[in-house]
């Protein structure tokens, strides 16, 4: 790409009584001590200031590099302007490129399912961690009909991990883990009159409910029971702020990184 012409390019020398004249800009610098050249000196300083304040774009750097050879090195203002311009360019070139967005960290969750038979709208809604382990394809986690639980589903990202919690059974508790492999999409079962959790108010053109897809990750040798969770969630305990304990009826809840690490350590000790 052609470079932009400098507005201060050196003019050819012409015959004149004063042979040292090389350009109007240089003459101002050489004659700045003469009383009659005060206005010219101010004009020269104004030109230098304009160069200093010029934005640091690719074009401005090209212009500066072309004008540097005609700056009189004996002029203190010109030296100062050149040093500032060079320093600004060095800082700009040394500035690191913007770092990639690292704000998206892995999150953790707890999802409840019923491992024992129960019929809803004529359909058995039983689903255990063994049922998930037997799946060869990602399983849709459907049937969520609570807004707080749905909002947690919508906040899930691919790669997040979740506890599988057996609910509404003889021994409720955390029985293993699973991974979120597909982020939220509309829950189509809400539009099916034969589905266990059909919602006539949810329309395909404006779905109210969402679903994520999960896959089996691990089954614990021994569950962490609800009784144990409540004891650990007592005031001052390591789980005293856990959402599942504070909102016990919530079927999809958030788990903090520290809570996840603590519970995984409990499971590994067994």
BAMARLUM-858503 format. One record per residue (C-alpha): residue in one letter; x negated, y, z. Coordinates in steps of 0.2 Angstrom, whole numbers, always signed. Example, Ala and Ser with C-alpha at 12.3 -4.5 7.8 and 13.67 -1.06 7.14 Angstrom:
{resn->A c1->-62 c2->-22 c3->+39};
{resn->S c1->-68 c2->-5 c3->+36};
// end
This chain:
{resn->X c1->+0 c2->+0 c3->+0};
{resn->X c1->-7 c2->+17 c3->-4};
{resn->X c1->-13 c2->+28 c3->+10};
{resn->X c1->-5 c2->+44 c3->+14};
{resn->X c1->-15 c2->+59 c3->+9};
{resn->X c1->-22 c2->+69 c3->+23};
{resn->X c1->-16 c2->+87 c3->+24};
{resn->X c1->-33 c2->+93 c3->+29};
{resn->X c1->-44 c2->+85 c3->+15};
{resn->X c1->-60 c2->+93 c3->+11};
{resn->X c1->-60 c2->+106 c3->-4};
{resn->X c1->-73 c2->+107 c3->-17};
{resn->X c1->-87 c2->+120 c3->-13};
{resn->X c1->-86 c2->+136 c3->-24};
{resn->X c1->-99 c2->+149 c3->-27};
{resn->X c1->-97 c2->+163 c3->-14};
{resn->X c1->-108 c2->+175 c3->-4};
{resn->X c1->-107 c2->+164 c3->+11};
{resn->X c1->-114 c2->+147 c3->+5};
{resn->X c1->-110 c2->+138 c3->+21};
{resn->X c1->-92 c2->+139 c3->+18};
{resn->X c1->-86 c2->+121 c3->+15};
{resn->X c1->-67 c2->+122 c3->+19};
{resn->X c1->-56 c2->+134 c3->+27};
{resn->X c1->-54 c2->+123 c3->+42};
{resn->X c1->-73 c2->+122 c3->+45};
{resn->X c1->-75 c2->+141 c3->+42};
{resn->X c1->-63 c2->+144 c3->+57};
{resn->X c1->-73 c2->+133 c3->+68};
{resn->X c1->-90 c2->+141 c3->+63};
{resn->X c1->-83 c2->+159 c3->+64};
{resn->X c1->-73 c2->+156 c3->+80};
{resn->X c1->-85 c2->+167 c3->+90};
{resn->X c1->-82 c2->+182 c3->+79};
{resn->X c1->-69 c2->+194 c3->+86};
{resn->X c1->-59 c2->+196 c3->+70};
{resn->X c1->-56 c2->+177 c3->+69};
{resn->X c1->-46 c2->+176 c3->+85};
{resn->X c1->-30 c2->+172 c3->+76};
{resn->X c1->-38 c2->+159 c3->+65};
{resn->X c1->-45 c2->+151 c3->+81};
{resn->X c1->-28 c2->+149 c3->+88};
{resn->X c1->-21 c2->+142 c3->+72};
{resn->X c1->-35 c2->+129 c3->+72};
{resn->X c1->-31 c2->+124 c3->+90};
{resn->X c1->-12 c2->+123 c3->+85};
{resn->X c1->-17 c2->+111 c3->+71};
{resn->X c1->-27 c2->+100 c3->+83};
{resn->X c1->-13 c2->+100 c3->+95};
{resn->X c1->-1 c2->+94 c3->+81};
{resn->X c1->-13 c2->+79 c3->+78};
{resn->X c1->-13 c2->+75 c3->+96};
{resn->X c1->+6 c2->+74 c3->+97};
{resn->X c1->+9 c2->+65 c3->+81};
{resn->X c1->+18 c2->+48 c3->+85};
{resn->X c1->+7 c2->+32 c3->+85};
{resn->X c1->+14 c2->+24 c3->+69};
{resn->X c1->+5 c2->+15 c3->+56};
{resn->X c1->+6 c2->+30 c3->+45};
{resn->X c1->-1 c2->+42 c3->+58};
{resn->X c1->-16 c2->+31 c3->+61};
{resn->X c1->-20 c2->+31 c3->+42};
{resn->X c1->-19 c2->+50 c3->+42};
{resn->X c1->-30 c2->+52 c3->+57};
{resn->X c1->-43 c2->+40 c3->+50};
{resn->X c1->-44 c2->+50 c3->+34};
{resn->X c1->-46 c2->+67 c3->+43};
{resn->X c1->-59 c2->+62 c3->+55};
{resn->X c1->-74 c2->+65 c3->+43};
{resn->X c1->-70 c2->+83 c3->+41};
{resn->X c1->-68 c2->+88 c3->+59};
{resn->X c1->-83 c2->+98 c3->+65};
{resn->X c1->-92 c2->+88 c3->+78};
{resn->X c1->-99 c2->+104 c3->+86};
{resn->X c1->-81 c2->+110 c3->+90};
{resn->X c1->-77 c2->+106 c3->+108};
{resn->X c1->-58 c2->+106 c3->+105};
{resn->X c1->-60 c2->+95 c3->+89};
{resn->X c1->-70 c2->+82 c3->+99};
{resn->X c1->-57 c2->+82 c3->+113};
{resn->X c1->-43 c2->+79 c3->+100};
{resn->X c1->-53 c2->+65 c3->+92};
{resn->X c1->-57 c2->+56 c3->+108};
{resn->X c1->-39 c2->+57 c3->+114};
{resn->X c1->-33 c2->+50 c3->+97};
{resn->X c1->-46 c2->+36 c3->+97};
{resn->X c1->-41 c2->+32 c3->+115};
{resn->X c1->-23 c2->+31 c3->+111};
{resn->X c1->-26 c2->+20 c3->+96};
{resn->X c1->-37 c2->+8 c3->+107};
{resn->X c1->-23 c2->+7 c3->+120};
{resn->X c1->-10 c2->+3 c3->+107};
{resn->X c1->-20 c2->-10 c3->+99};
{resn->X c1->-25 c2->-18 c3->+116};
{resn->X c1->-7 c2->-18 c3->+122};
{resn->X c1->-1 c2->-36 c3->+123};
{resn->X c1->+14 c2->-42 c3->+112};
{resn->X c1->+31 c2->-44 c3->+122};
{resn->X c1->+31 c2->-60 c3->+131};
{resn->X c1->+45 c2->-72 c3->+127};
{resn->X c1->+61 c2->-72 c3->+137};
{resn->X c1->+58 c2->-83 c3->+152};
{resn->X c1->+73 c2->-77 c3->+161};
{resn->X c1->+83 c2->-93 c3->+157};
{resn->X c1->+77 c2->-106 c3->+170};
{resn->X c1->+84 c2->-123 c3->+173};
{resn->X c1->+100 c2->-123 c3->+184};
{resn->X c1->+108 c2->-137 c3->+195};
{resn->X c1->+125 c2->-142 c3->+198};
{resn->X c1->+137 c2->-154 c3->+206};
{resn->X c1->+151 c2->-163 c3->+197};
{resn->X c1->+165 c2->-173 c3->+205};
{resn->X c1->+174 c2->-189 c3->+197};
{resn->X c1->+185 c2->-202 c3->+204};
{resn->X c1->+177 c2->-220 c3->+204};
{resn->X c1->+194 c2->-228 c3->+209};
{resn->X c1->+209 c2->-230 c3->+199};
{resn->X c1->+222 c2->-216 c3->+200};
{resn->X c1->+235 c2->-213 c3->+186};
{resn->X c1->+239 c2->-195 c3->+180};
{resn->X c1->+252 c2->-194 c3->+166};
{resn->X c1->+252 c2->-212 c3->+164};
{resn->X c1->+233 c2->-213 c3->+161};
{resn->X c1->+220 c2->-220 c3->+173};
{resn->X c1->+207 c2->-206 c3->+177};
{resn->X c1->+195 c2->-218 c3->+185};
{resn->X c1->+177 c2->-213 c3->+180};
{resn->X c1->+161 c2->-219 c3->+190};
{resn->X c1->+143 c2->-216 c3->+188};
{resn->X c1->+142 c2->-234 c3->+182};
{resn->X c1->+155 c2->-230 c3->+168};
{resn->X c1->+143 c2->-215 c3->+163};
{resn->X c1->+128 c2->-227 c3->+163};
{resn->X c1->+137 c2->-238 c3->+151};
{resn->X c1->+140 c2->-224 c3->+138};
{resn->X c1->+129 c2->-224 c3->+123};
{resn->X c1->+134 c2->-207 c3->+117};
{resn->X c1->+135 c2->-191 c3->+127};
{resn->X c1->+151 c2->-190 c3->+138};
{resn->X c1->+163 c2->-175 c3->+138};
{resn->X c1->+166 c2->-169 c3->+156};
{resn->X c1->+185 c2->-165 c3->+153};
{resn->X c1->+200 c2->-162 c3->+163};
{resn->X c1->+194 c2->-147 c3->+173};
{resn->X c1->+209 c2->-136 c3->+176};
{resn->X c1->+202 c2->-124 c3->+189};
{resn->X c1->+196 c2->-107 c3->+184};
{resn->X c1->+181 c2->-106 c3->+196};
{resn->X c1->+176 c2->-124 c3->+191};
{resn->X c1->+178 c2->-119 c3->+172};
{resn->X c1->+167 c2->-104 c3->+174};
{resn->X c1->+153 c2->-115 c3->+182};
{resn->X c1->+155 c2->-126 c3->+166};
{resn->X c1->+153 c2->-112 c3->+155};
{resn->X c1->+137 c2->-106 c3->+164};
{resn->X c1->+128 c2->-123 c3->+161};
{resn->X c1->+114 c2->-124 c3->+149};
{resn->X c1->+107 c2->-138 c3->+139};
{resn->X c1->+94 c2->-147 c3->+150};
{resn->X c1->+102 c2->-142 c3->+167};
{resn->X c1->+103 c2->-156 c3->+179};
{resn->X c1->+118 c2->-161 c3->+190};
{resn->X c1->+123 c2->-172 c3->+204};
{resn->X c1->+136 c2->-185 c3->+201};
{resn->X c1->+148 c2->-185 c3->+216};
{resn->X c1->+161 c2->-199 c3->+219};
{resn->X c1->+177 c2->-191 c3->+225};
{resn->X c1->+194 c2->-196 c3->+232};
{resn->X c1->+187 c2->-213 c3->+237};
{resn->X c1->+183 c2->-224 c3->+252};
{resn->X c1->+165 c2->-216 c3->+254};
{resn->X c1->+164 c2->-200 c3->+245};
{resn->X c1->+146 c2->-193 c3->+241};
{resn->X c1->+132 c2->-190 c3->+229};
{resn->X c1->+128 c2->-206 c3->+220};
{resn->X c1->+116 c2->-201 c3->+206};
{resn->X c1->+111 c2->-188 c3->+193};
{resn->X c1->+115 c2->-183 c3->+175};
{resn->X c1->+109 c2->-171 c3->+162};
{resn->X c1->+119 c2->-158 c3->+153};
{resn->X c1->+115 c2->-162 c3->+134};
{resn->X c1->+128 c2->-150 c3->+126};
{resn->X c1->+134 c2->-134 c3->+132};
{resn->X c1->+153 c2->-129 c3->+134};
{resn->X c1->+166 c2->-130 c3->+120};
{resn->X c1->+185 c2->-130 c3->+120};
{resn->X c1->+193 c2->-145 c3->+130};
{resn->X c1->+204 c2->-152 c3->+117};
{resn->X c1->+212 c2->-164 c3->+129};
{resn->X c1->+222 c2->-149 c3->+136};
{resn->X c1->+231 c2->-148 c3->+119};
{resn->X c1->+236 c2->-166 c3->+119};
{resn->X c1->+253 c2->-170 c3->+127};
{resn->X c1->+248 c2->-188 c3->+130};
{resn->X c1->+232 c2->-183 c3->+140};
{resn->X c1->+231 c2->-184 c3->+159};
{resn->X c1->+228 c2->-165 c3->+161};
{resn->X c1->+239 c2->-158 c3->+147};
{resn->X c1->+241 c2->-139 c3->+148};
{resn->X c1->+255 c2->-132 c3->+137};
{resn->X c1->+249 c2->-114 c3->+141};
{resn->X c1->+232 c2->-118 c3->+132};
{resn->X c1->+233 c2->-115 c3->+114};
{resn->X c1->+221 c2->-121 c3->+101};
{resn->X c1->+219 c2->-103 c3->+94};
{resn->X c1->+216 c2->-97 c3->+112};
{resn->X c1->+209 c2->-112 c3->+123};
{resn->X c1->+209 c2->-109 c3->+141};
{resn->X c1->+198 c2->-124 c3->+146};
{resn->X c1->+181 c2->-130 c3->+142};
{resn->X c1->+171 c2->-146 c3->+142};
{resn->X c1->+152 c2->-150 c3->+143};
{resn->X c1->+144 c2->-166 c3->+137};
{resn->X c1->+133 c2->-176 c3->+149};
{resn->X c1->+122 c2->-191 c3->+149};
{resn->X c1->+117 c2->-203 c3->+163};
{resn->X c1->+100 c2->-199 c3->+172};
{resn->X c1->+98 c2->-209 c3->+188};
{resn->X c1->+108 c2->-219 c3->+201};
{resn->X c1->+103 c2->-218 c3->+219};
{resn->X c1->+99 c2->-234 c3->+229};
{resn->X c1->+110 c2->-227 c3->+243};
{resn->X c1->+123 c2->-213 c3->+241};
{resn->X c1->+121 c2->-197 c3->+251};
{resn->X c1->+138 c2->-197 c3->+260};
{resn->X c1->+150 c2->-183 c3->+263};
{resn->X c1->+148 c2->-185 c3->+281};
{resn->X c1->+129 c2->-182 c3->+279};
{resn->X c1->+131 c2->-167 c3->+268};
{resn->X c1->+143 c2->-159 c3->+281};
{resn->X c1->+130 c2->-162 c3->+295};
{resn->X c1->+116 c2->-155 c3->+284};
{resn->X c1->+127 c2->-140 c3->+280};
{resn->X c1->+131 c2->-135 c3->+298};
{resn->X c1->+126 c2->-117 c3->+302};
{resn->X c1->+107 c2->-116 c3->+302};
{resn->X c1->+105 c2->-132 c3->+292};
{resn->X c1->+96 c2->-134 c3->+275};
{resn->X c1->+113 c2->-134 c3->+266};
{resn->X c1->+123 c2->-121 c3->+276};
{resn->X c1->+125 c2->-111 c3->+260};
{resn->X c1->+129 c2->-125 c3->+248};
{resn->X c1->+145 c2->-121 c3->+237};
{resn->X c1->+152 c2->-138 c3->+238};
{resn->X c1->+152 c2->-138 c3->+257};
{resn->X c1->+160 c2->-120 c3->+258};
{resn->X c1->+172 c2->-124 c3->+244};
{resn->X c1->+176 c2->-142 c3->+247};
{resn->X c1->+190 c2->-144 c3->+234};
{resn->X c1->+180 c2->-137 c3->+220};
{resn->X c1->+176 c2->-150 c3->+207};
{resn->X c1->+161 c2->-141 c3->+199};
{resn->X c1->+150 c2->-132 c3->+210};
{resn->X c1->+133 c2->-123 c3->+209};
{resn->X c1->+117 c2->-131 c3->+218};
{resn->X c1->+102 c2->-120 c3->+221};
{resn->X c1->+85 c2->-125 c3->+217};
{resn->X c1->+80 c2->-127 c3->+235};
{resn->X c1->+96 c2->-138 c3->+239};
{resn->X c1->+92 c2->-149 c3->+224};
{resn->X c1->+74 c2->-152 c3->+229};
{resn->X c1->+79 c2->-156 c3->+247};
{resn->X c1->+93 c2->-168 c3->+242};
{resn->X c1->+82 c2->-177 c3->+229};
{resn->X c1->+69 c2->-179 c3->+243};
{resn->X c1->+83 c2->-187 c3->+254};
{resn->X c1->+87 c2->-199 c3->+240};
{resn->X c1->+69 c2->-204 c3->+237};
{resn->X c1->+66 c2->-208 c3->+255};
{resn->X c1->+79 c2->-222 c3->+254};
// end
